[in-house]
Amino acid sequence: IIKKIITRNFKMPSTPADMPLLFIFATAMLSLVNSQYIGLSLRALLSKNLKFIALYFLIVETIDSREKMNNLLKMGLLSALAVFIDALIQYFITHTDLLHNYPPFKFRFEDYDDGRFFTYSRGYPTGPFPFPNDLAAWLLIIIPTALFVSLFDLKNRIFKYQLLFFSVIGFYIFVLSKVRSAWAGFIVSLASLIFFLKKVVAIILIIAIVLISVCFIKSPYLVFGFSSMQDRTVMWSTAMKIFKEHPIIGNGINTFFNKYKYMREDRWKGEKGSYAHNCYLQMMADLGILGLAAFLWFIITVIGSALANLRIIKDRFYYSLTLGLTSGIIAFLFHSFFDTNLYSLNLTTLFWISAGLLSALTVIARSKTTT
């Protein structure tokens, strides 16, 4: 903002998603009409909705060359490496996260063997996140981005294998997090891009199968958790009740948590709010059908432009990075159907940066193609 004021250049970069973003902001403003918590809604409109749209344009405008793209990726890898180290130390050594003092997420279960019951307590790594679901969602974007750049682009064999090893370590942590919906997102993203993956998909699947098989041989509990869908079913039905109050323009941005407190039908009614653990249902409740449609329009535009871009990109670096980010975003968004990714500050920030980077790649690649 300061740079634009000094240079008096207030023109925003043009991207394929300009119109959907305008509708995202417009529907958020329209939802204020029904908000019972106008202060919360206004704050979210500026500090979340508008901020993330600005972040998207900031990435597109700033990352306009290969050198800047490389620098951003290097810093991203260093950040990811810090999270990897933190998660592994938390899980194997200290049993507490070094950055926020989070303990591993624990559960208990019983097993029957030789006529005797055994009770186990096993933790899931969370790293610098409060829950393993958040760590898995973060990994869904990080792993494909690093993996595809390693497999498709790098000519430096030493760094290529280092990056591949980095991806395997990230995948190992992903396995330890044991999040079923994240696994589903990972598989869906690979399936949706299989035409572009071609032979590389075999390599990815072999790595995945070997790692999963090793974990299953050791213990099936290492691969999938046992969280019940019952809680989510209750949350989703309550979210639908909230949505039906104002289905077109919603109940107001950032009102779901408070609305849930009074719409729930259990002993916590009037005392505890909650998220829907389905970002799209929560978005419908807050912003209505129009708000959800605007967001889906944005997603389809960004991903559709990237896939169309893959057909014309000749630069292997841009191709691999576009493929990795697209795969990661698809997996992240699928996982968001079962969790709170788009309403977690850390994760939604990563999503908007990734979406901006994907659009920046589209703009750069097309400009190189036309020139």
C-alpha positions as CSV (number, residue, x, y, z in Angstrom):
1,I,0.0,0.0,0.0
2,I,2.8,2.4,0.9
3,K,4.6,1.6,-2.4
4,K,1.4,2.3,-4.4
5,I,0.9,5.6,-2.6
6,I,4.5,6.7,-3.2
7,T,4.5,5.6,-6.9
8,R,0.8,6.7,-7.4
9,N,0.3,3.5,-9.3
10,F,-3.0,2.1,-8.0
11,K,-3.6,-0.3,-10.8
12,M,-4.1,-3.9,-9.7
13,P,-2.6,-6.8,-11.6
14,S,-5.0,-8.5,-14.0
15,T,-5.7,-12.2,-13.2
16,P,-8.3,-14.7,-14.5
17,A,-10.0,-14.6,-11.1
18,D,-10.6,-10.9,-10.9
19,M,-14.4,-11.1,-11.3
20,P,-14.9,-14.0,-8.9
21,L,-12.9,-12.1,-6.2
22,L,-15.1,-9.1,-6.7
23,F,-18.1,-11.3,-6.1
24,I,-16.6,-12.8,-3.0
25,F,-16.2,-9.4,-1.5
26,A,-19.6,-8.3,-2.7
27,T,-21.4,-11.3,-1.2
28,A,-19.6,-10.8,2.1
29,M,-20.8,-7.2,2.2
30,L,-24.3,-8.3,1.3
31,S,-24.4,-10.8,4.2
32,L,-24.1,-7.9,6.7
33,V,-27.8,-7.3,6.1
34,N,-28.7,-10.3,8.2
35,S,-25.8,-10.2,10.7
36,Q,-26.8,-10.3,14.4
37,Y,-23.2,-9.6,15.3
38,I,-22.4,-6.6,13.2
39,G,-19.1,-5.9,15.0
40,L,-17.8,-9.4,14.4
41,S,-18.9,-9.3,10.8
42,L,-17.4,-5.9,10.0
43,R,-14.1,-6.9,11.6
44,A,-14.0,-10.2,9.6
45,L,-14.9,-8.3,6.4
46,L,-11.8,-6.2,6.7
47,S,-9.3,-8.4,8.7
48,K,-10.1,-11.6,6.8
49,N,-12.1,-11.3,3.6
50,L,-10.5,-8.2,2.2
51,K,-7.1,-9.0,3.7
52,F,-6.9,-12.4,1.9
53,I,-8.1,-10.9,-1.4
54,A,-5.3,-8.3,-1.0
55,L,-2.8,-11.0,-0.1
56,Y,-3.8,-12.8,-3.3
57,F,-3.1,-9.7,-5.5
58,L,0.1,-8.9,-3.5
59,I,1.5,-12.4,-4.5
60,V,0.4,-12.0,-8.1
61,E,1.9,-8.5,-8.4
62,T,5.1,-9.2,-6.5
63,I,6.1,-12.7,-7.8
64,D,6.6,-11.7,-11.4
65,S,9.9,-13.4,-12.3
66,R,11.7,-16.7,-12.0
67,E,14.2,-15.3,-9.6
68,K,11.5,-14.1,-7.2
69,M,9.7,-17.5,-7.6
70,N,12.9,-19.3,-6.6
71,N,13.4,-17.1,-3.6
72,L,9.9,-17.6,-2.4
73,L,10.3,-21.4,-2.8
74,K,13.6,-21.4,-0.9
75,M,12.0,-19.6,2.0
76,G,9.0,-21.9,1.9
77,L,11.3,-24.9,2.0
78,L,13.2,-23.5,5.0
79,S,9.9,-22.8,6.8
80,A,8.7,-26.4,6.0
81,L,11.9,-27.9,7.2
82,A,11.5,-26.1,10.5
83,V,8.0,-27.6,10.8
84,F,9.3,-31.1,9.9
85,I,12.0,-30.9,12.6
86,D,9.5,-29.6,15.1
87,A,7.0,-32.3,14.4
88,L,9.5,-35.1,14.6
89,I,11.1,-33.8,17.8
90,Q,7.6,-33.5,19.3
91,Y,6.6,-37.0,18.3
92,F,9.8,-38.9,19.2
93,I,11.8,-36.9,21.8
94,T,10.2,-34.1,23.7
95,H,6.5,-34.9,23.3
96,T,5.8,-31.2,23.1
97,D,6.0,-28.8,20.2
98,L,9.0,-26.4,20.5
99,L,7.3,-23.4,19.0
100,H,3.9,-23.3,20.8
101,N,4.3,-26.0,23.5
102,Y,1.6,-28.2,21.9
103,P,1.6,-31.8,23.0
104,P,1.0,-34.6,20.6
105,F,-2.8,-35.2,20.0
106,K,-3.6,-38.4,21.9
107,F,-6.3,-41.0,21.9
108,R,-7.0,-44.3,23.7
109,F,-8.3,-47.6,22.4
110,E,-8.6,-51.2,23.5
111,D,-7.2,-54.3,21.8
112,Y,-8.0,-57.9,22.4
113,D,-5.1,-60.5,22.3
114,D,-4.9,-64.0,23.7
115,G,-8.0,-63.5,25.9
116,R,-6.7,-60.3,27.5
117,F,-7.6,-56.7,26.9
118,F,-4.8,-54.1,26.3
119,T,-5.3,-50.4,26.5
120,Y,-3.1,-48.2,24.3
121,S,-2.4,-44.5,24.3
122,R,-0.8,-43.2,21.2
123,G,-0.1,-39.7,20.1
124,Y,-0.4,-38.0,16.7
125,P,2.2,-35.3,15.8
126,T,0.8,-31.8,15.4
127,G,4.0,-29.8,15.0
128,P,3.3,-26.1,15.4
129,F,-0.4,-26.7,14.9
130,P,-2.9,-27.5,17.6
131,F,-4.3,-30.6,15.9
132,P,-3.0,-33.3,13.5
133,N,-5.7,-32.4,11.0
134,D,-4.2,-29.0,10.6
135,L,-0.7,-30.4,10.1
136,A,-2.1,-32.8,7.5
137,A,-3.9,-30.0,5.7
138,W,-0.6,-28.0,5.6
139,L,1.3,-31.0,4.3
140,L,-1.2,-31.5,1.5
141,I,0.1,-28.3,-0.2
142,I,3.7,-28.6,0.8
143,I,4.4,-32.2,-0.2
144,P,3.1,-32.1,-3.9
145,T,4.8,-28.8,-4.5
146,A,8.2,-30.1,-3.4
147,L,7.7,-33.6,-4.9
148,F,6.7,-32.5,-8.4
149,V,9.5,-29.9,-8.7
150,S,11.9,-32.7,-7.8
151,L,10.5,-35.2,-10.2
152,F,9.9,-32.9,-13.2
153,D,12.4,-30.1,-13.2
154,L,15.7,-30.2,-11.3
155,K,18.9,-30.9,-13.3
156,N,21.1,-30.7,-10.3
157,R,21.0,-34.3,-9.1
158,I,22.3,-33.6,-5.6
159,F,19.5,-31.0,-4.9
160,K,17.0,-33.2,-6.8
161,Y,17.6,-36.1,-4.4
162,Q,17.7,-33.8,-1.4
163,L,14.3,-32.4,-2.4
164,L,13.0,-35.9,-3.0
165,F,14.2,-37.0,0.4
166,F,12.5,-33.8,1.9
167,S,9.2,-34.9,0.2
168,V,9.5,-38.5,1.6
169,I,10.1,-37.1,5.2
170,G,7.1,-34.9,4.8
171,F,5.0,-37.8,3.6
172,Y,6.2,-39.9,6.6
173,I,4.9,-37.2,8.9
174,F,1.7,-37.1,6.9
175,V,1.4,-40.9,7.5
176,L,1.9,-40.3,11.3
177,S,-0.8,-37.7,11.4
178,K,-3.4,-40.4,10.5
179,V,-6.1,-38.1,9.1
180,R,-8.5,-40.1,6.9
181,S,-10.0,-37.1,5.1
182,A,-6.5,-35.8,4.2
183,W,-5.7,-39.2,2.7
184,A,-8.9,-39.0,0.6
185,G,-7.9,-35.5,-0.5
186,F,-4.4,-36.7,-1.5
187,I,-5.9,-39.6,-3.6
188,V,-8.5,-37.4,-5.2
189,S,-5.9,-34.8,-6.2
190,L,-3.7,-37.5,-7.9
191,A,-6.7,-39.0,-9.6
192,S,-7.9,-35.6,-10.9
193,L,-4.4,-34.9,-12.4
194,I,-3.6,-38.3,-13.7
195,F,-3.6,-37.1,-17.3
196,F,-0.9,-34.6,-16.5
197,L,1.1,-36.9,-14.2
198,K,1.5,-39.7,-16.8
199,K,4.4,-42.0,-15.7
200,V,5.3,-39.9,-12.7
201,V,2.1,-41.1,-10.9
202,A,3.6,-44.6,-10.8
203,I,6.6,-43.3,-8.9
204,I,4.4,-41.4,-6.4
205,L,2.1,-44.4,-5.9
206,I,5.0,-46.8,-5.4
207,I,6.5,-44.5,-2.7
208,A,3.1,-44.2,-1.1
209,I,2.4,-47.9,-1.2
210,V,5.8,-48.8,0.3
211,L,5.4,-46.3,3.1
212,I,1.9,-47.3,3.9
213,S,2.7,-51.0,3.8
214,V,5.6,-50.6,6.2
215,C,3.3,-48.8,8.6
216,F,0.6,-51.4,8.3
217,I,3.1,-54.2,9.0
218,K,4.1,-52.4,12.2
219,S,0.6,-51.5,13.2
220,P,-2.6,-50.6,11.4
221,Y,-3.2,-47.9,14.0
222,L,-0.3,-45.9,12.5
223,V,-2.1,-45.2,9.3
224,F,-5.7,-44.3,10.1
225,G,-7.1,-42.7,13.2
226,F,-10.4,-43.7,14.8
227,S,-12.2,-40.4,15.1
228,S,-16.0,-40.8,14.8
229,M,-18.1,-39.2,12.1
230,Q,-21.0,-38.9,14.6
231,D,-19.8,-35.5,15.8
232,R,-19.5,-34.2,12.3
233,T,-23.0,-35.4,11.4
234,V,-24.4,-33.4,14.3
235,M,-22.4,-30.3,13.3
236,W,-23.4,-30.6,9.7
237,S,-27.1,-30.9,10.6
238,T,-26.9,-27.9,12.8
239,A,-25.1,-26.0,10.1
240,M,-27.9,-26.8,7.7
241,K,-30.4,-25.4,10.2
242,I,-28.4,-22.1,10.4
243,F,-28.2,-22.0,6.6
244,K,-31.9,-22.4,6.2
245,E,-32.6,-19.2,8.2
246,H,-31.1,-17.1,5.4
247,P,-30.2,-19.4,2.5
248,I,-29.6,-16.7,-0.2
249,I,-27.3,-14.1,1.4
250,G,-26.5,-15.9,4.6
251,N,-26.6,-14.9,8.3
252,G,-23.6,-12.7,8.1
253,I,-19.9,-13.2,7.7
254,N,-18.1,-14.6,10.8
255,T,-21.4,-15.3,12.7
256,F,-21.4,-19.1,12.5
257,F,-19.6,-19.8,15.8
258,N,-22.0,-17.6,17.8
259,K,-25.1,-18.8,15.9
260,Y,-24.1,-22.4,16.5
261,K,-24.0,-21.8,20.3
262,Y,-27.7,-21.2,20.3
263,M,-28.8,-23.6,17.6
264,R,-27.2,-26.7,19.0
265,E,-29.5,-29.2,20.7
266,D,-27.2,-30.8,23.4
267,R,-26.2,-29.9,26.9
268,W,-23.9,-27.2,25.7
269,K,-26.7,-25.2,24.1
270,G,-26.2,-21.5,24.8
271,E,-22.7,-22.1,26.2
272,K,-20.3,-23.3,23.5
273,G,-20.0,-22.4,19.9
274,S,-18.4,-24.5,17.2
275,Y,-17.2,-24.6,13.6
276,A,-19.0,-26.8,11.2
277,H,-16.0,-28.9,10.3
278,N,-17.2,-28.5,6.7
279,C,-15.9,-25.3,5.3
280,Y,-18.5,-25.2,2.5
281,L,-21.5,-25.7,4.8
282,Q,-20.1,-23.0,7.1
283,M,-19.6,-20.7,4.2
284,M,-23.2,-21.3,3.1
285,A,-24.5,-20.5,6.6
286,D,-22.4,-17.3,6.8
287,L,-22.7,-16.0,3.2
288,G,-25.5,-18.0,1.7
289,I,-25.7,-19.7,-1.7
290,L,-24.4,-16.6,-3.4
291,G,-21.3,-16.5,-1.2
292,L,-20.5,-20.2,-1.7
293,A,-21.1,-19.8,-5.5
294,A,-18.6,-16.9,-5.6
295,F,-15.9,-18.9,-3.8
296,L,-16.5,-22.0,-6.0
297,W,-16.3,-19.7,-9.1
298,F,-12.9,-18.4,-7.8
299,I,-11.6,-22.0,-7.2
300,I,-12.8,-23.2,-10.6
301,T,-11.3,-20.2,-12.3
302,V,-7.9,-20.5,-10.7
303,I,-7.6,-24.3,-11.1
304,G,-9.1,-24.2,-14.6
305,S,-6.6,-21.5,-15.7
306,A,-3.7,-23.5,-14.3
307,L,-4.8,-26.7,-16.0
308,A,-5.2,-24.9,-19.3
309,N,-1.8,-23.4,-18.7
310,L,-0.2,-26.8,-18.4
311,R,-1.0,-27.5,-22.0
312,I,1.0,-24.6,-23.3
313,I,3.9,-24.3,-20.7
314,K,7.2,-25.5,-22.1
315,D,9.4,-24.4,-19.2
316,R,9.8,-27.5,-17.0
317,F,10.1,-25.5,-13.8
318,Y,6.9,-23.6,-14.3
319,Y,5.2,-26.8,-15.4
320,S,6.2,-28.8,-12.3
321,L,5.5,-26.0,-9.9
322,T,2.0,-25.4,-11.5
323,L,1.3,-29.1,-11.3
324,G,2.4,-29.4,-7.7
325,L,0.5,-26.4,-6.5
326,T,-2.6,-27.4,-8.4
327,S,-2.5,-30.9,-6.8
328,G,-1.9,-29.5,-3.4
329,I,-4.8,-27.0,-3.6
330,I,-7.2,-29.7,-4.8
331,A,-6.2,-32.0,-2.0
332,F,-6.5,-29.1,0.5
333,L,-10.0,-28.1,-0.7
334,F,-11.2,-31.7,-0.6
335,H,-10.0,-32.1,2.9
336,S,-11.8,-28.8,3.8
337,F,-15.1,-30.6,3.2
338,F,-14.4,-32.5,6.5
339,D,-12.5,-29.9,8.5
340,T,-11.9,-26.2,9.3
341,N,-9.0,-25.4,6.9
342,L,-10.5,-22.3,5.4
343,Y,-11.3,-20.9,8.9
344,S,-7.9,-21.6,10.4
345,L,-5.7,-18.5,10.1
346,N,-2.5,-20.3,9.4
347,L,-4.0,-22.7,6.8
348,T,-6.2,-20.2,5.0
349,T,-3.2,-17.8,4.7
350,L,-1.3,-20.7,3.1
351,F,-4.3,-21.3,0.8
352,W,-4.5,-17.7,-0.4
353,I,-0.7,-17.5,-0.9
354,S,-0.8,-20.7,-2.9
355,A,-3.8,-19.5,-5.0
356,G,-2.0,-16.3,-5.7
357,L,1.2,-18.1,-6.6
358,L,-0.7,-20.4,-9.0
359,S,-2.3,-17.3,-10.7
360,A,1.2,-15.6,-10.8
361,L,2.5,-18.7,-12.6
362,T,-0.4,-18.5,-15.1
363,V,0.3,-14.8,-15.8
364,I,4.1,-15.3,-16.1
365,A,3.9,-18.4,-18.3
366,R,1.3,-16.8,-20.6
367,S,3.4,-13.7,-21.0
368,K,6.4,-15.8,-22.0
369,T,4.3,-17.8,-24.4
370,T,3.0,-14.6,-26.1
371,T,6.4,-13.1,-26.3
